[in-house]
Amino acid sequence: MKSTIILLLALAVLNSCSDEKKEPPLTEVGHESVGESIDPVQTDSAVRNTDTYHTIVIRQMEFSPAELKVNKGDTVAWINQDITEHDITELNEEKWSSSKLPAGTRWSMVVSEAADYYCSIHVVMKGKLIIE
């Protein structure tokens, strides 16, 4: 517990030390296309949710939004805009999991059922997909 708090404080300090925030280019990991650079215009439009495509941003050791209402068959993309790598893993039975997502990458999947998920690297990070 103490080491987790120290790690979180160190990450917060590192994150606030830079006057100029430079985000690495966004690349795909997982279901869409591996290693493809994403145009910043595409990135901006991908962050806006549509009826069938939803985005969850990983930043400052959190999934945002932490809870997302979707329909069965919708696509959800997790975009890692944090300074460290993360993953996305189904919580209860680990039915699905992404690979490790370095900063500036994203992973997506088609939702087939409601799920609680977490980052298995940083277990305090949790989220939920709710089927409407």
N, C-alpha and C positions, 0 to 999 in steps of 0.2 A: 504494500500500500504506500509506504513512504517513498519507495523508488518510483512509483507511478506519479506521485505528486511532484517529485523532483523533475521527472521527465517532462511533465506538462508545463511546469514553470520554465524549464529550459527552452522548450518549444515556443512558449509565449514570448520570452525575451528575444530569441532568434528572429521570430516573426516581426517584432516591433523595432528591431535594430536598423532595418533598411529604410532610408528615406524614399527610395524609388523602388516600387514593386515591379519586378520584371517577371512575368509568367512565362514558363517555357512553352514552346509550341505544343498544341494539343495533338496527341496521337491516339489511334484506336487500339484497344486490346480486347480480345475475346470474340464475341459473336459477330461483330461488324467487319472490320478489316484491320489486321494486325500491322502496326507500325506506320500507318498512313498519316501524314501530316494533315491537319485540318486548317482550312482557311479561317482567319479570325471572323469574317462575316458569317461563315457557317456556324462557328462556335457561338456567336451571339444569338443567332436564330435558333440553335439547338437548345439553348437554355430556356427559351420560352416554351411552355407546355402547349400541346395541342390535344385534340380529342383522343388521339391514339398513341402519341409519343410524349413521354414525360421525362423530366430531367431532375436528378438529385445531385446536388453539388456537395463534394467533400471538401470542407475548409475548417481550419482550426479545430481539428479532431472531432468534427461533428458531421452527420448527414443532414442536409437541409433541402427539403423539409424532412423532419424525422419520421413523419407519418404521411403517406400518400395514398389517396383514393384513386383506384384505377379500375378498368373493366378487364375481364378475362380476354386475353389476346392482345392487349396493349403492350407497347414496348417501353421499357424503362431503361434509361441510361444514367449511370453514375459517372460523374466527371470529377477527377481528383485535382483540385486546385489547392491542395495543401503542400507543405514543404517536405513531406515524407510519404513513403509508399503505404498503401492500404489495400485491403481486399474486401469483398462483400460475400458473406457466407450465410446461408439459411441457418437460423439459430437452433431449432428444436432437433432436427435429425440430420442436419448438414446435407440436405438433398441436392443442393447446388452451391457452387462457389466460383468466384472469379479467380483468376491468377492474381499475383501481386500487381497492383497498379502503381507504377512510379508517378511522381508529380507530372502533370500535364498529359495524362492519358485518361481514356474512358473505357467503360465496359458496359454492354447492354444485354438485355435478355427480354424475351416475350414472356409475359406473366400468365401463368396457367392456374395459379391459386394464391390465396392470401398467404402472407408469410411474415414472420418476424426475422430480422437479419441483424448481423453485427460484423465488425471488423475483427477477424480472428487474430490479427497482429496487435490490436489495441481494443481489448474486450469491453472497455467502457463505452465504446461507440456502438449505438444500437439504432435500428430503424424498423419501420413496419410498412408493409404493403397491404392495403385493405381493398377487397373486391367489392364494388358497388353492385 
